[in-house]
């Protein structure tokens, strides 16, 4: 007579070879499993031209939030009437900012699109089934939070690569206007992108202008976030013995650096947007540097030089303005990882 299976007991040291163990998965393993299937779903939404609707990104960001209320993600959890709950622009901005992305995203996010709910209806069971099979429910609360955070980070990366990277800087460039007016348009367009884009665009426009004005000089080219102290630079640019500082927001600390420039034998110059010119000159005065530091508007500094290089003639100015933007794009492409800083060169140039 065969022994009853219920009577069979194996000490752990004598467990038969091949008997499966139920080890708790790591949160990284669960994350990879979810991201793999989400990636397949995401790529299925890509158009023939390679585009992905931003609603796809928004739905993914919000459903990762709703995972905190339990898995499986129930329709009653993420649905609010005919829309996805919490998918408004404010919440999307909060999530993006939490992952270090502060550029201006679509103001309406997924709120106004009827396509968001069907996307959520399709994605929620994909996430839920995979999370359950991968062992999400066996993780600690902290590890479950890590999985949700990793999934949101995955979608934030998609926002960067499939949205922001495709959004080249575009402005109403009119070669019939003074070049300074076109530089002002570019800076304003960069401001609307949000983040540090305006500062980066200002720095690289000045660098492009210097390259055109001093073709025999090796004009330095650094990423916008590279601090001067990291490269032992006296300023953003050094031409001759002039240390040039480009800033969107003049502050006393910058003028203290100008004092150090003077002590080191340099001639400091501070370039600011026109709307900060008065503030910059006031700070120069309060720090006792108003007679020793040149404070100029970026728009004039770049624009007037381009006009002069173009011979102050319409055809020459138009050609030099195009050359400025082409030089700018080349310099940005060489040192910046964010393609949204590139400028769309209009056909009228």
C-alpha positions in Angstrom: 0.0 0.0 0.0 1.4 3.4 -1.0 1.8 5.9 1.7 -0.6 8.8 1.8 0.9 12.0 0.3 -0.2 13.9 3.4 2.1 11.7 5.4 5.1 12.7 3.4 7.2 15.3 5.1 10.6 16.5 3.9 13.1 18.2 6.1 14.5 21.2 4.4 18.0 19.6 4.2 16.5 16.6 2.4 14.3 18.5 -0.1 14.3 16.5 -3.4 16.2 18.1 -6.2 14.0 20.1 -8.5 11.4 20.9 -5.9 10.4 24.6 -6.5 10.9 27.2 -3.9 8.7 30.3 -3.5 11.3 33.0 -3.1 10.0 36.6 -2.8 10.9 38.5 -5.9 12.9 41.7 -5.7 11.2 45.0 -6.6 13.6 45.3 -9.5 12.4 42.0 -11.0 8.8 43.1 -10.7 9.6 46.4 -12.3 11.3 44.8 -15.3 8.5 42.4 -15.8 5.9 45.3 -15.8 8.0 47.6 -18.0 8.5 44.8 -20.6 4.8 44.4 -21.2 4.1 48.1 -20.9 6.8 48.7 -23.5 5.0 46.4 -26.0 1.7 48.2 -25.3 3.3 51.6 -25.7 5.0 50.8 -29.0 1.8 49.4 -30.4 0.4 53.0 -30.0 3.2 54.5 -32.2 2.0 55.9 -35.5 3.5 55.1 -38.9 5.4 58.3 -38.6 6.9 57.2 -35.3 4.8 59.5 -33.1 3.1 58.6 -29.8 0.1 60.6 -28.6 0.7 62.4 -25.3 -2.5 60.8 -23.9 -0.6 57.5 -23.9 2.1 59.0 -21.7 -0.4 60.7 -19.4 -2.5 57.6 -18.8 0.6 55.6 -17.9 1.8 58.2 -15.4 -1.6 58.4 -13.7 -2.3 54.6 -13.6 1.1 54.2 -11.9 -0.3 56.6 -9.3 -3.5 54.6 -9.0 -1.5 51.4 -8.3 -1.1 52.8 -4.8 -4.8 52.0 -4.2 -4.3 48.4 -4.9 -3.6 45.9 -7.6 -5.5 44.9 -9.7 -6.2 48.5 -10.7 -10.0 48.6 -10.7 -12.0 50.7 -13.2 -13.9 52.2 -10.2 -10.5 53.4 -9.0 -9.3 55.2 -12.1 -12.5 56.2 -13.7 -14.4 59.5 -13.0 -17.5 59.6 -15.2 -16.2 59.6 -18.8 -12.6 60.5 -18.0 -9.6 59.1 -16.2 -9.5 60.3 -12.6 -6.7 62.8 -11.7 -5.4 63.1 -15.3 -5.4 66.9 -15.3 -2.4 69.0 -16.2 -1.6 70.0 -12.6 -1.2 66.4 -11.5 0.9 65.5 -14.5 3.2 68.5 -13.8 3.6 67.3 -10.2 4.6 63.8 -11.3 7.0 65.1 -14.0 8.6 67.5 -11.5 9.1 64.7 -9.0 11.2 63.0 -11.6 13.2 66.1 -12.4 11.3 67.2 -15.5 10.1 70.8 -15.2 9.7 71.9 -18.8 6.2 72.9 -19.8 4.2 69.9 -20.9 0.8 70.1 -22.7 -1.4 72.4 -20.6 -4.5 70.2 -21.1 -2.7 66.9 -20.5 -5.2 64.1 -21.1 -8.2 65.8 -19.5 -9.9 67.0 -22.7 -9.4 63.9 -24.8 -12.0 61.2 -25.0 -9.2 58.8 -26.0 -7.8 58.7 -22.4 -10.4 56.4 -20.9 -10.1 53.6 -23.6 -6.3 53.8 -23.2 -6.7 53.3 -19.4 -9.2 50.5 -19.9 -6.6 48.7 -22.1 -3.5 49.4 -20.0 -4.9 48.8 -16.5 -5.4 45.0 -16.9 -2.0 44.7 -18.6 -0.2 46.3 -15.6 -2.4 44.4 -13.1 -2.0 41.0 -14.6 1.7 41.3 -15.0 2.2 42.8 -11.5 0.2 40.0 -10.0 2.1 37.3 -11.9 5.5 38.9 -11.1 4.8 39.0 -7.4 4.0 42.6 -6.8 1.6 41.7 -3.9 4.4 39.8 -2.1 6.6 43.0 -1.8 6.8 45.2 1.2 5.0 48.5 1.1 8.3 50.3 0.5 9.2 48.0 -2.4 5.7 48.4 -4.0 6.3 52.2 -3.9 9.6 51.7 -5.6 7.9 49.7 -8.4 5.4 52.4 -8.9 8.1 55.1 -8.9 10.1 53.1 -11.4 7.1 52.7 -13.7 6.4 56.5 -13.6 10.1 57.2 -14.3 9.8 54.9 -17.3 6.9 57.0 -18.7 8.7 60.3 -17.8 11.6 59.1 -20.0 9.0 58.5 -22.8 7.8 62.1 -22.3 11.4 63.3 -22.7 12.2 61.2 -25.8 8.8 61.2 -27.6 7.5 64.7 -26.7 10.2 67.2 -25.6 12.9 65.8 -28.0 10.5 66.4 -30.8 9.6 69.9 -29.8 12.3 72.1 -31.5 12.3 75.7 -30.5 10.2 77.7 -32.9 9.6 81.4 -33.0 8.2 84.0 -35.4 11.4 85.0 -37.1 11.0 87.9 -39.5 14.2 89.0 -41.3 12.6 92.3 -42.1 12.7 93.2 -38.4 15.8 94.3 -36.5 17.8 91.2 -35.5 17.4 92.2 -31.8 13.6 91.7 -32.2 14.1 88.2 -33.5 16.5 87.4 -30.6 13.8 88.6 -28.2 11.3 86.2 -29.9 13.6 83.3 -29.5 14.2 84.0 -25.8 10.5 84.3 -25.2 9.8 81.0 -27.0 12.4 79.4 -24.8 10.8 80.8 -21.7 7.5 79.2 -22.6 9.2 75.8 -22.8 10.0 76.2 -19.1 12.8 74.8 -17.1 16.3 76.2 -17.8 15.7 76.4 -21.5 15.8 80.3 -21.7 19.1 80.4 -20.0 20.6 77.7 -22.2 19.3 79.4 -25.4 20.7 82.8 -24.3 24.1 81.3 -23.5 24.3 79.4 -26.8 23.1 82.4 -28.9 25.9 84.5 -27.4 28.4 81.7 -28.1 27.2 81.5 -31.7 27.5 85.3 -32.1 31.0 85.2 -30.8 31.9 82.4 -33.2 30.7 84.6 -36.1 32.3 87.8 -34.8 35.7 86.2 -33.9 36.1 83.4 -36.5 39.8 83.0 -35.6 39.1 82.6 -31.9 38.4 79.2 -30.2 35.1 80.2 -28.6 34.5 77.8 -25.7 31.4 75.6 -25.8 30.0 74.1 -22.7 26.7 72.5 -21.7 24.5 75.1 -19.9 24.5 73.2 -16.6 28.3 73.0 -16.5 29.3 75.4 -13.7 32.3 77.8 -14.3 34.0 76.3 -11.2 34.0 72.9 -12.8 36.1 74.1 -15.7 38.0 76.9 -13.9 36.5 79.4 -16.3 36.4 83.1 -15.4 33.0 83.4 -17.1 30.8 81.7 -19.7 33.2 83.0 -22.4 36.6 84.5 -22.5 37.5 86.6 -25.5 40.8 88.5 -25.2 40.9 89.6 -21.6 37.1 90.0 -21.3 35.2 87.6 -19.2 31.6 87.4 -20.5 28.8 86.3 -18.1 25.4 85.4 -19.5 22.5 85.3 -17.1 18.7 85.5 -17.2 18.5 86.7 -13.6 21.3 89.0 -12.4 22.2 88.6 -8.7 24.8 90.0 -6.3 26.7 86.7 -6.3 27.5 87.2 -10.0 28.8 90.7 -9.5 31.0 89.3 -6.7 32.5 87.0 -9.3 33.0 90.1 -11.4 35.1 91.6 -8.6 37.2 88.5 -8.7 37.5 88.9 -12.4 38.9 92.4 -11.9 41.3 91.2 -9.3 42.5 88.5 -11.7 43.1 91.1 -14.5 40.0 90.4 -16.6 37.4 92.9 -17.9 34.0 91.6 -16.9 30.9 91.9 -19.0 27.4 90.9 -17.9 24.7 90.1 -20.5 21.0 90.0 -19.3 17.6 90.0 -21.0 16.4 93.5 -21.8 13.7 93.2 -19.1 16.4 92.7 -16.5 18.8 95.3 -17.7 17.7 98.0 -15.2 18.0 95.4 -12.4 21.4 94.3 -13.5 22.7 97.9 -13.6 21.2 98.6 -10.2 23.1 95.6 -8.7 26.3 96.8 -10.4 25.8 100.1 -8.7 25.0 98.8 -5.3 28.1 96.5 -5.4 30.3 99.5 -6.5 30.9 98.0 -10.0 28.8 100.3 -12.2 31.8 102.0 -13.6 33.9 98.9 -14.1 31.4 96.3 -15.4 29.6 96.5 -18.7 26.0 95.4 -18.3 24.2 95.0 -21.7 21.0 93.5 -23.1 21.5 90.1 -24.7 19.1 91.1 -27.5 21.2 94.1 -28.4 24.6 92.5 -27.9 23.8 89.6 -30.3 21.4 91.5 -32.6 23.6 94.6 -33.3 26.7 92.4 -34.1 24.8 90.3 -36.6 23.5 93.5 -38.3 27.1 94.8 -38.5 28.5 91.5 -39.8 25.8 91.6 -42.4 27.0 94.9 -43.6 23.8 96.7 -42.4 22.1 95.5 -45.7 18.9 93.5 -45.8 20.3 90.6 -47.8 23.5 90.4 -45.8 21.6 90.6 -42.4 19.2 87.8 -43.5 22.2 85.6 -44.5 24.0 86.3 -41.2 20.9 85.7 -39.2 20.5 82.3 -40.8 24.2 81.6 -40.2 23.8 82.6 -36.5 21.0 80.0 -36.1 22.9 77.3 -38.0 26.0 78.0 -35.8 23.8 77.9 -32.7 22.3 74.6 -33.6 25.7 73.1 -34.3 27.0 74.3 -30.9 24.0 73.0 -29.1 24.1 69.6 -30.8 27.7 69.2 -29.7 27.2 69.7 -26.0 23.6 69.4 -25.0 21.6 66.2 -24.7 18.2 68.0 -25.0 17.2 68.3 -28.7 14.3 70.7 -27.7 17.0 73.4 -27.4 17.6 73.2 -31.2 16.0 76.0 -33.2 13.7 75.4 -36.2 15.2 77.6 -39.0 12.3 79.1 -40.9 12.0 79.0 -44.7 12.0 82.8 -44.9 15.7 82.8 -44.1 
